[in-house]
């Protein structure tokens, strides 16, 4: 905390100079004793600053709670009873922090936070322009749009002409030139001082010159900072009326103050993290505990409710603060100023402070911010603009709630559009609709899920897959139960509910499995079966495998099988036909032999598959990097290996007539041998099996050649 003193101490001085009139102004606007704002500012700086986890957030009396404070004091009847409500609100905030209620901050959209920052920037500019030109009539009206005197933020701008002061204008222009020029200058002999400090000193100096040489331009007391003199310490501190602790109204306002202070703190904390150049995160739960302690102490000695405050926090950051020492020291300066430095601080022109806040405002609401959010699209830009407009014309909390409401509408719309994935798969058993539910399924998804389910045509096959779900709202379970028991029955929809946990009070329901029966198997043509295998391999290559539900397939195939194809492949571990064709249990008869060669036993297996089991497609499948072909090329004959390599030799001999020499290292030549060997195996099947040859001629079955690329996972079917 003490590692950045050269940055933090000057920054704390700037924050103190800005915070002092703001603390007094909030107290005036709240109808509270004048120094109550300073008391809460000191506690917010020292106590909350010390306990807080944030490096740059500054706490103090909040303009956003002015209306609530006015209502609470009026409703409770006296200020001491109001202090009891503040004291209790602090303990409520502490409880919220320990219960980890700060998670709410994670659900505030970034466009609303950015709208909050931009709107504060605009308000600073609009509200400080009158002070910059000498219009300092109603400082207590600096925090609300509709003022007590019937004026508003914009109408006051037109009233400037009636209260115009050339002295204030001269100080403001000089301050602005110094601030901009100093910040852009590379040579800074006073670089240990931030520009706002120099602006304050310049304002005091110019007004002193006016007093001596140009009395007509001199700014009188009403245009300067005004710190009241303390004549009686007993008039400074007020203590809670604990005798009213059982009153319902006290607890009502205590919970209300705690709720509003918590929300505003979380909003400001998120906003401060966004403009922090180091993007440091602070624990929202620890911040709520710190704010709660601060509010309890503030209520105990006569202060106003405390929150993290965006104006002082942003000034703190732009003044160069690095650690929370700046916040703490600004609180110390607030306490010392009232006791020791009041006469000097009362020399500071409000127009000088106005320039500091106006420059801060422009940093918060710069054009690049608007352009960047506009580029993100209408759904991001509209809540952003709505938040800005709402805050300007109401107050911070009301404006943010309006922005959140609009963002929530878009969230609902987006959830309605795309809360889950719907795919239509053409499997062996026909067209199947598959709905994959997301990780979290809340009531926000109810309408879209219901519309999708109820729109399914009659006699559909539907899979609802909840395997990836960690949570399913009870409303969604009711929709699934209604569809299962009523709609699917009436519309004769076959339904699979997969992956539902026991705690959801529904269990898996399987009315169909991706397994062919005898009738469906016999209806398929060889070309249709080949098309199924091609699409299955395409899914395998893309990594979009269909769900198999092997446990249910085991049960479905326990008493019979109706496969669609028989695949004669090599013994290579990378060429499992059921996997590379994305098939399920019982879909394929797999015959595996080194080099996919043919012998009497292989022929018998093929005839059995087609004649007795009913398959209509035979696939002879070779593959790249085949070990059996490689052994044949290098004429390996040890033991019984010769029975395999001798059969492959025919393909090598045929290839040598075209290409010389045959080498395993030449992938193209090697694969030519593999394909030639597949072709020879098919010719041998047709030559030695009259049954299969006749079935091929009558087109009852089909024999095709395939080549599997082990590097791509792709199967190529080719003519023989």
Secondary structure by P-SEA (a helix, b strand, c coil): ccccccccaaaaaaaaaaaaaaaaaaaaaaccccaaaaaaaaaaccccccccccccccccccccaaaaaaaaaaaaccaaaaaaaaaaaaaaaaaaaaaccccccccccaaaaaaaaaaaaaaaaaaaccccccccccccccccccccccccaaaaaaaccccccaaaaaaaaaaaaaaaaaaaccccccccccaaaaaaaaaaaaaaaaacccccccccccccbbbbbbcccccccccccccccccaaaaaaaaaaaaaaaaaaaaaaaaaaaaccccccccaaaaaaaaaaaaaaaaacccccccccaaaaaaaaaaccccaaaaaaaaaaaaaaacccaaaaaaccaaaaaaaaaaaaaaaccaaaaaaaaaacaaaaaaaaaaaaaaaaccaaaaaaaaaaaaaaaaaaaaacccbbbbbbbccccbbbbbbbcccccccaaaaaaaaaaacccbbbbbbcccccccccaaaaaaaaaaacccccccccccccccccccccccccccccccccaaaaaaccaaaaaaaaaaaaaaaaaccccccaaaaaaaaaccbbbbccccccccccccccccccccccccccccccccccccaaaaaaaaaaaccccccbbbbccccccaaaaaaaacccccaaaaaaaaaaaaaaaaaaccccccccaaaaaaaaaaaaaaaaaaaaaaacaaaaaaaaaccbbbbbbbbcccccbbbbbcc
